[in-house]
Amino acid sequence: MHLGQDLLYLSQSDVAAVGLTMAEIIAALEAMFREKAEARVEMPPKIGIHPAPDAFIHAMPASIPAQKAAGIKWVSGFPENSKRGLPYVTGVLILNDFETGIPIALMDATWITAQRTGAATALSAKYLARPDSATIGILGCGLQGRSNLKALHVLFPLKKVFAYDTHPDRAASYAQESAVQFGIEAIPVTDPKQAIVNSDIVVTAGPILRKPHATIQRGWLPEGTFASLVDFDSYWHPAALHEADKFCTDDVPQLHHYRDLGYFQNIPPIHADLGELVTGRKPGREKPAERTIACNLGLALDDMATAPLIYERALENGIGTWLPL
Ligand SMILES: NC(=O)c1ccc[n+]([C@@H]2O[C@H](COP(=O)([O-])OP(=O)(O)OC[C@H]3O[C@@H](n4cnc5c(N)ncnc54)[C@H](O)[C@@H]3O)[C@@H](O)[C@H]2O)c1
């Protein structure tokens, strides 16, 4: 590597081949959220363009001085892509040298986005879910459905997953795959309620919509359950959300920003952000019967906590292609 002369290009398969584990990503995010709680990071609000309804392309810069991390992710989400057999979320990430600002790596960000979002759910669950949580309901059996289960499996003694997807074949193949990968019982269900009423943990990961489809009704979420809203409040009837004893997020200003754009028009008061939970400034779960919710919006900081680890390990293992600057 010659600073200022070339940069390391890492394709999606290169990024995956680096072999960063979910446990490592969860730990990196926890360290980053401690920094965030001390206001020692920089992350301007997401800016973006919206070429189609409910579609976005966002610019997500961030810096974490303690991790010598600086860079930007340029990420898109197009709900109609799945009809064309294309991924909903795709993107690239540029990593800059922390001392000079010079670009040092360009990498696919699809893998990072999936993994760090799962890791953020698991980190929230560490503070908000019952430690003995054993059953989980996944609504939306795509990339996030997979990475969220993978991350939660690192921290919880999961025994059974209920899988729901509007495409029953996707729920079926997800269940088959999860049973093999994690050695747990996996049950595809055809009614979203079946994925919720017997679960200790619920993850909703369908499309993000400005106007929620509000499928989940009051009375469905059992006492003692933790829910992660990867797709914002899209899945939830406001009355169901208001059953939560603690509603948390990863970044309050970002949530307010989305609210100004028309999302989150009827949500409970925010109990804590994730930095406050990991530093103990605000309590996580206090009683077994509490219903807790994390609505993590996905932060540039999550990506920037993860990308340098991938870069360093790629260097160590000679993975990637050098491109002239
Ligand atoms: N909060 C964050 O940090 C964050 C980060 C990345 C992605 N996301 C969001 O997560 C969601 C899932 O992303 P992905 O990459 O897994 O997409 P994906 O296309 O891989 O999977 C989405 C799945 O949801 C299914 N689906 C569609 N509508 C459904 C519904 N009403 N109920 C159940 N299933 C439904 C689809 O059939 C598909 O299998 C998207 O909304 C995306 O914007 C959030």
Ligand as a Chemical Component Dictionary entry (heavy atoms), coordinates in Angstrom:
data_LIG
# 
_chem_comp.id                   LIG 
_chem_comp.type                 NON-POLYMER 
_chem_comp.pdbx_formal_charge   0 
_chem_comp.three_letter_code    LIG 
# 
loop_
_chem_comp_atom.comp_id 
_chem_comp_atom.atom_id 
_chem_comp_atom.alt_atom_id 
_chem_comp_atom.type_symbol 
_chem_comp_atom.charge 
_chem_comp_atom.model_Cartn_x 
_chem_comp_atom.model_Cartn_y 
_chem_comp_atom.model_Cartn_z 
_chem_comp_atom.pdbx_ordinal 
LIG N1  N1  N 0  -32.568 -0.044  10.352 1  
LIG C1  C1  C 0  -31.480 -0.322  9.676  2  
LIG O1  O1  O 0  -30.368 -0.082  10.120 3  
LIG C2  C2  C 0  -31.576 -1.009  8.355  4  
LIG C3  C3  C 0  -30.424 -1.344  7.670  5  
LIG C4  C4  C 0  -30.520 -2.031  6.481  6  
LIG C5  C5  C 0  -31.780 -2.348  5.981  7  
LIG N2  N2  N 1  -32.891 -1.959  6.651  8  
LIG C6  C6  C 0  -34.221 -2.284  6.173  9  
LIG O2  O2  O 0  -34.468 -3.654  6.429  10 
LIG C7  C7  C 0  -35.482 -4.102  5.543  11 
LIG C8  C8  C 0  -35.106 -5.435  4.964  12 
LIG O3  O3  O 0  -33.940 -5.301  4.171  13 
LIG P1  P1  P 0  -33.284 -6.574  3.473  14 
LIG O4  O4  O 0  -31.965 -6.155  2.963  15 
LIG O5  O5  O -1 -33.388 -7.734  4.379  16 
LIG O6  O6  O 0  -34.291 -6.791  2.234  17 
LIG P2  P2  P 0  -34.568 -8.134  1.446  18 
LIG O7  O7  O 0  -35.180 -7.736  0.143  19 
LIG O8  O8  O 0  -33.367 -9.000  1.441  20 
LIG O9  O9  O 0  -35.676 -8.873  2.329  21 
LIG C9  C9  C 0  -36.945 -8.344  2.553  22 
LIG C10 C10 C 0  -37.900 -9.514  2.736  23 
LIG O10 O10 O 0  -39.134 -9.026  3.254  24 
LIG C11 C11 C 0  -40.200 -9.708  2.606  25 
LIG N3  N3  N 0  -41.391 -8.900  2.791  26 
LIG C12 C12 C 0  -41.886 -7.866  2.068  27 
LIG N4  N4  N 0  -42.985 -7.358  2.666  28 
LIG C13 C13 C 0  -43.193 -8.104  3.799  29 
LIG C14 C14 C 0  -44.130 -8.067  4.845  30 
LIG N5  N5  N 0  -45.118 -7.180  4.869  31 
LIG N6  N6  N 0  -44.022 -8.991  5.806  32 
LIG C15 C15 C 0  -43.031 -9.909  5.819  33 
LIG N7  N7  N 0  -42.113 -9.974  4.858  34 
LIG C16 C16 C 0  -42.180 -9.069  3.873  35 
LIG C17 C17 C 0  -39.716 -9.904  1.193  36 
LIG O11 O11 O 0  -40.419 -10.954 0.551  37 
LIG C18 C18 C 0  -38.241 -10.254 1.436  38 
LIG O12 O12 O 0  -38.064 -11.636 1.623  39 
LIG C19 C19 C 0  -35.621 -2.986  4.525  40 
LIG O13 O13 O 0  -36.772 -2.242  4.868  41 
LIG C20 C20 C 0  -34.394 -2.144  4.698  42 
LIG O14 O14 O 0  -34.583 -0.793  4.314  43 
LIG C21 C21 C 0  -32.810 -1.320  7.832  44 
# 
loop_
_chem_comp_bond.comp_id 
_chem_comp_bond.atom_id_1 
_chem_comp_bond.atom_id_2 
_chem_comp_bond.value_order 
_chem_comp_bond.pdbx_ordinal 
LIG N1  C1  SING 1  
LIG C1  O1  DOUB 2  
LIG C1  C2  SING 3  
LIG C2  C3  SING 4  
LIG C2  C21 DOUB 5  
LIG C3  C4  DOUB 6  
LIG C4  C5  SING 7  
LIG C5  N2  DOUB 8  
LIG N2  C6  SING 9  
LIG N2  C21 SING 10 
LIG C6  O2  SING 11 
LIG C6  C20 SING 12 
LIG O2  C7  SING 13 
LIG C7  C8  SING 14 
LIG C7  C19 SING 15 
LIG C8  O3  SING 16 
LIG O3  P1  SING 17 
LIG P1  O4  DOUB 18 
LIG P1  O5  SING 19 
LIG P1  O6  SING 20 
LIG O6  P2  SING 21 
LIG P2  O7  DOUB 22 
LIG P2  O8  SING 23 
LIG P2  O9  SING 24 
LIG O9  C9  SING 25 
LIG C9  C10 SING 26 
LIG C10 O10 SING 27 
LIG C10 C18 SING 28 
LIG O10 C11 SING 29 
LIG C11 N3  SING 30 
LIG C11 C17 SING 31 
LIG N3  C12 SING 32 
LIG N3  C16 SING 33 
LIG C12 N4  DOUB 34 
LIG N4  C13 SING 35 
LIG C13 C14 SING 36 
LIG C13 C16 DOUB 37 
LIG C14 N5  SING 38 
LIG C14 N6  DOUB 39 
LIG N6  C15 SING 40 
LIG C15 N7  DOUB 41 
LIG N7  C16 SING 42 
LIG C17 O11 SING 43 
LIG C17 C18 SING 44 
LIG C18 O12 SING 45 
LIG C19 O13 SING 46 
LIG C19 C20 SING 47 
LIG C20 O14 SING 48 
# 
